[in-house]
Structures are given as C-alpha cells and as structure tokens.
C-alpha cells in the first residue's frame, strides 16, 4: 500500500512540475469543483443534513449549500483572475 501511494505522489509531483501556470490554475479549479460536488451529494452532505443549529437564521443543511456555492464562486473568480492577464496565441 505504501509503494502505491508513493507512486501516486511521484506522478502528481511530475505532473504539477510540467504544467504551465494556466494549466495548473485550471487543474486546481477542477479539483475544487469536484470536491464541491462530493460535498453536496451523499457522502459529504450527510454530515451537514441536520436542521439545527441555525447559522444566520438558516438551518445547517441550507447554510452548507450556501457555503459550497460561495466556495465555487471564489474558485471561479480565482480562475478568472489567473487567466485574465494572459494573452491568447492565435
């Protein structure tokens, strides 16, 4: 098991070292959006499916959805800001 995990870590390090800034920002965006998707479906949502406590007047389950939506907005804003300064090569 340890050998497999070290191979995966090595592959990720190699992948990240060979990426451009634009590719890295898009890869990070994809990972964040994938995690948000997992947070909003069965395994992640069960942890926050309670009606109480109330957060800013919202039940915990609804506040969790709002938090994930805001996190997605911040990730999209970060992707926009990282791609904004680059020029297109035609």
Beta strands, then each sheet from edge to edge (+ up, - down):
strand 1: 54-55
strand 2: 58-59
sheet 1: 1+ 2-
end
